[in-house]
Amino acid sequence: MMRLRQFRLLVAGEVPETAADALFGRADDLCVETLPGGGALPVVPVLDTGSGVGARWVAWVAFDRPAPTLVDAVVSGVRDLDVAGLGIAAAIADDSLVTAATVAERVGRPVAVGPGRVFDWGEVLERLGGDLGGEDEAAFEAVTLALRLRALAPRLERMAPIRSLLL
């Protein structure tokens, strides 16, 4: 079942106009926003890429993507950013404030309240008695770890033994 999956991918550096154009041309959902970074971004540990310059993740791309699972949505977002030539640092949850329509899309149920109301996603999960938040956290952490491993791969003599640990 396709449900709306909302998430952000933190990007290393600015998002050039050509990369944004490539991203918008590729996005299945056509609901991708790029926003410049600022003080509100979460701090993400930066791997030493050998450049000697400590990078900060200064932008993010928000996705509203229909997908059967969150992992499918996030991986497709990573692939879209790869094609656009953007370096990706981490996958994180979208804003916790959601409208009734967004709640309905996320849980695959009809809208039960009028438009205009805003809810905290964590409280909605609690009321529904679901543990979707735990699954979401695990998905974001797994994708972020895979992105970090991918960044380290060029510096490793052999990746095959490390890949074998994932099975």
N, C-alpha and C positions, 0 to 999 in steps of 0.2 A: 504494500500500500504506500502510495506517495503521500508524504506529509511535508509541510514547510519546515525547513531546517535553516536556522539563522545562526551565523557565526562570523568571526572576523579572522583574518590572517594578517599578522604583523609583518611588515615589509621593511627590508633594510634599505635605508636611503629614501630619497624623494621618488615619486612616481612620475617619470617623464611623460609628456603628452603622447608620444608615440606608443609607449607601453600601455597607457590608459586606453588609447584607441584600439590597440590589439586586444586588450582584455574585454572591452565593451563589445567588440565584434565577435568574440568567442563565447561570451557568457550565455548559457542556456536560459537563464531566468530573466535576463535583462534588468536586474535589480541590483547592480553592483555599484557601489559608491567608493570613490577614493577620497580620502581626507588627509590633509597635512597633519603631521605629528605635532605633539605638544606635550605639556606637562601632565596631561591626564592619561597618557599611555602607560600600561603596566611595564615594569622593569623586567627585561628578559636578559638572562646571562648571555654574553656574547662570546662565541668561540674565537680563539686566536686564529685568524686565517693566514698568518704569516706576513701580513702587510705591516705589522707594527703599529697600526692605527686602531685604536679602540672605536668600534662602530656603535652607534645607538640606533635602535629601531625607531624611525621617525615618521612612519606612516602606517596606515592600515587600510584594508579593503574589507568592506562589509558585504555579506552575501545573504540573500533571501532565496534559498534554493529548494525546490521540491526534489525529494529523494526518498528512497525506501528506508534508509538509515542515515544517521548523522555522519558516520564514517564515510559512506558513499558520497555524501554532499561535500564534506571537507576535502576528501581526496580529489574530487573533480575540481574543486576550487584551487587546490594546489597545482593541479595540471594546467588549469587556465593561466595561473600566474607564471608558471614555468614557460609556457608558450609566449607570454608577454615579456619574458626576460627579466622578471622581478625576483630578487632574492627574498626568500620567505624565512622568517625567524620562528614563528610559533602560531599555533591555532588557539583561539580563545573564544569564550562564549560572547554572544552579542549582549546588548543592554538587557538588564533584568526587567525593565518596565515594558509591558506588552498591552496591546489593546485586546478587546474581547475577540475580534476577528482573528488576531494572531494566535491567541490561545486555542481557538477552535481549529485552526489549521495545524498547529503543533501537535495537538492530541487527537486529531482526526474525528472531531465531533462537531455537530452544528452549533452555531452561535446561540447561546441561551440568554444573553443579556443585551441591552440596547447599545448602540454605538456611542462612542465618546468616553466610555469608562476605561480607566487604565489600571492594570494589576501588576503586582510584583510576581515574576515568574516562579520564584522559590516558594512563595505562599500558595500559588496555584497548584504546584506539584504536591505540596503538603496536603492541601484540601482534597486532591484527587487520590491521595494515598499511594501515589506512584513513586518509584525510585528512579525516574528518568534522569534526574540530576546527576546521580552517581554514575550512570552509564555515560552521560555527556562528558563528565569530568575525565573519565577513563579514555574516552575517544580523543578528546583534546590533548591529553597528556601523551597518548600513544603516537598521534600524528606529530606532535612537537618533538618527541624523542626520535622518531624516524627522520625528521628534518635535520636534527642535530647530527645524527649518525651519517646522513648523506653529506653534510658539510665536512665531516671528519674523513670520509672515505678516501679522498685524494692524498691524504697524508699517511695512510696506512699501507704497509707493504702487501698485505693480503686481507681481503674482505671476506673470502669464503668461510673461514672458520667463525667469524663473527656472525655471518648470515645463518650459519648452522645453529646458533644459539636461539634463533627466533622460532624454530620448529618445535 
